[in-house]
Amino acid sequence: IYSNPHLVIIMSSLSEYLEKLEEWDHRAFLHVYRSGFSKRTKKFAIAFSFLGSLYFWGLIWLIWFIYGYVTKDYYLLVLFTCGFEQSVIIHSVIRYKIVKRNRPYIKLKKEGVKKHDDFIRIPYIMSESDKKSFPSGHVAFFLLFGLIFALHFESLIILIIFVALDIVIALSRLVLGVHFPIDVIFGFVFKGYFNKSKVKACNVTRIIYYYFSYNQKWNMLEKIGPIQK
């Protein structure tokens, strides 16, 4: 297939490396999944893992929508919406078009791996989310919203707290049999690399925010009425 012998050697070496990486990934996953720690923490993992689901963050988004409607401060709401919108597009392309990696309970079904999370399927937005696993959406989106909070409030402490909690979520995904170690590792890499610049440089965010701000100021001027001389 490849006419260049150097390219053939490179591709062959890369293929061997990926095979070894996948073997390690499977061994590491099964070591965690079959451990006594996994059996003892299954219920905790189910509850804690929900913090990384889009159902949970959809509820948070609704709260911020109500907050914005009451206070007329829409900036954080727009950051949430814009960051999520961009991330879902990139995340979906990588997971469903490029990598297409099956989840552990599908790939390692013969090893006795089962699914212990009933909230991984997301209709309409990610219809195949219960089948494909790379990268971890729970880890990636939890870190995304942590970055948004940290940047908005300019707080390193908030970022550290979110990263620490995200590590627990990452481990929970292995315990529940829905992600391999490489999936959760690249969940961190994916969001850490892409989202800091995207959240800060989102032109759509600025346009919508200024639109709301302009309407808010215009409504205030209408209430005040014309200036009396």
N, C-alpha and C positions, 0 to 999 in steps of 0.2 A: 504494500500500500504506500509506504514511504520510500521514495527513491534515494533520499539522503541517508547514508549509513549512520551518521552522527545523530540524526533525528530519531532513527529507529532505536538506537541505544538509549537515548534520553527517554523516549516513550516507554520502552521496556522497563527501565529503572523506575520510572514514575509509577507504572502499573504494579510493580513488585512492592513499592513503598506503600501504595494505597491499599494493597491486599493485607500487608502486615499491620497497617493502621486500623483497618477494619477488624482484623482478628483481635487486636488489643482492645478495640472498642467493645466488641462482643464479650470478651473475657471480663473486662472491667465492669460492664453492665451486669452480667450474671453474678459476679461477686457481690455487688451491692444488692441486687434484686433478691438473691437467695439467702442473704445474711439474716441473722437473728434481729439485727437492728431494723431491717426492712419490715419484718413481721410485726415488731413491737410498735413501729411508728406509722403504720399504714393509715390508720384513721386520722392521725395528726396531719399526715401528708395530704390526704384528701381535702381536709378543711383549709390548710395553709396554702395549698396550691391554687385554691379558688381566687386568691389575691392577684394572681397573674392572669386570670381569664378575662376575656373581653366582656363577659357578662358583668363582672365586678366593675371594670372600668367604664362600661356603658352606664352603670348606675352613678359612678362618680361624675361622668360627663353630664348626666341629667341634673345632678346637684349643682354643678357649676353653671349650667344653663339657667336654673332658677335664680342662683346667686347673681348672675349677670343681668337677668331681667329685673331683679329688685334694685340692685346697686347701679346699674347701667355701666358697669365695668366689665367689658367683654374680652379684654385682652388675653387672660388666661384660658378662657373658653376657646378662643380662636386658635391659640397656641396648641391646645389639646387636639382640636379638630384638624388643623393643618398638619401637625406632626404625625397623627394617626393616619391620615389620608395618604401622605407620602410613603410612610413606612409599610402600610398594607400593600401598596402597589409593588414596591421593591421586594418585600418579603414573599409575596405570592409568586412573583416571577422566579425567584431563587428556589422556592420550595416545590412549585408545581410544574415549572417549565424547564428548569436547568438540572436540579439535583434529583428530584423524584425518589427520595429514599423512604422505604416503608418503615413503619413504626416497629418497635421491638416485639409487641404482641402479635404482629403479622409475620415478621421475618424470623423470629425465634419461637414460633408457636410450638414446634416439636420439642423445644426445651422446657415447655411447661409455662411459658410467660403468658400472663393474662392482663387484660386491661382493667384498671381499677379507677378510672376517671370517666365519669359520665358527661362531663362538660367540654369535651374536646371537639365535638362537632359544632361548627358554626354555620348554620344555613345561610345561603345567599352570598355572604361575604367570602367565606372559605369553605365551600361545600365538600372538599376532600380533606379537610383538616383532621379527620379521624383516621386517615390512611397514611399521610406523609408526615415526616418528622423533622426534616432539616431545613433551617435551624429551629430551635425551640421558640415558639411564639410567646409562651408564658414568660420565659426569661427575657426575651427581647423587648416585649412591650412593657413589662414592669420596669425595666431599666430606662426605656424611652420616657415614660411618664415621670420617673424619678429625675431624669435629666431636665425635663420641662420644669418641674417644681424647683429644682436646684438653680437653674438659670433664671427663672422668674424671680425668685426670692434672693438670688445671689448668695446661696448658703452651701458651703462645703459640707456642713454637718448633715444636711438633708440628703446630699448625694451619698455620703458614707453610709447612712442608715439604709437607704434604698439598695445599695450594692450588697450590704450585709444580709438584708432580707431576701434579696434576689439569689444569693448563694444557697439559702435554705430552700427556696422555691426550686432551684436547679436540682438539688439533691432529692427533693420530693418527686420530681418528674421521673427520676430513675426508679425510685421506690414504687411508683405507681405503674411502672412498666410501659410508659408511653414515649420515653426518649432515651437515646444512647448518650454516653458522656460527651462525644463529639458534638452532638446536637446542642446541648446546653452550653458548651464552651463557645461554640460559634454564635449562640444567641447573645452572649456578652460581646463578642468581637463585632458582630453585625451592628448592634445598636451603638456600641461605643464608638465605632468608626464613622458611621453614617450620620447619626442624629444630632450631635452637638452643632455641627455646621449647618445642618438643614433647619433646625429649630430657630437658630439665630438669623439665618439668611432667607427666611421664607417670605418672599414677596407677597404671596397670596395672603398671608397672615397680616402683613402691614396694610394692604389695600382694604381688607375687610374691617380691620380694627379702626382705621381712619374713617371708613364709611360710617361705622356705628358711632364713633366719636363726633363726627360732623353732625349726624342726625341728632345726637344728644344735645350738642351745643345749640343747634338751630331750634330745637323744641324749647330749650330754656329761654332763648331770645324771644320766641313767640309768647311765652308765658309772661315775660317781663313787659312786653309791649314796646311801643315806640318811646324814645327818650323825650321827656318833657323839657322844653326850653324855659 
